[in-house]
Amino acid sequence: QSMFDIPPLIYHLRHYHAKFIAKKELAKGIPSISLNLRIGENCAIDRKDARQSIAALIKFAKNVYEKKRSVVIFAEGSRSRTGVPKPFKTKGLLTLFKYIPDAVVVPVTVNNSWKVDRYGKFPYGIGNKISVLVHEPIPITGRKGEEVIAQAESVVHGAVNSTALDS
């Protein structure tokens, strides 16, 4: 839902050696986050260059599979300014499924992080309660990737509990 999803997820997943897939713009200029993206075996992709993105994802997926790491991908792509979730983009997930065939998808819903940045930098939405809801794992073995993605999308979107449209 926003840039403020990342710190709670890092904290919540700290025991799982989670690696992030992020747009390349995040790999520069953001203290701590940019450095970690560059040196922490994460994957920075250029969303405007499909060939580069797929090549980077394949290399990343092979490394993750070999080292048995977890992957965090924000399947919606761009963040929501209103908390209303966007449809999942499938190409990155399908690439990961191909190169990590025994993966298990664990859908995660982060609620209310969009409220922190709702009005821009001033005033910050300080005091909003951000919650992280980890859903039941979805094994991909023996299933079509599109089916797994649709199930994960349904679970995540169904658990969003607050949007600007509700107000």
ABEGO torsion letter per residue (X at the ends): XBAAAAAAAAAAAAAAGBBBBBBAAAABGBBGAAAAAAAAGBBBBBAABAAAAAAAAAAAAAAAAAAGBBBBBBAAGBBBAAGBBBBBBAAAAAAAAAABAABBBBBBBBBGAAAAAAAEAOBBBBGBBBBBBBBBBBBABGBBAAAAAAAAAAAAAAABABBAAAX
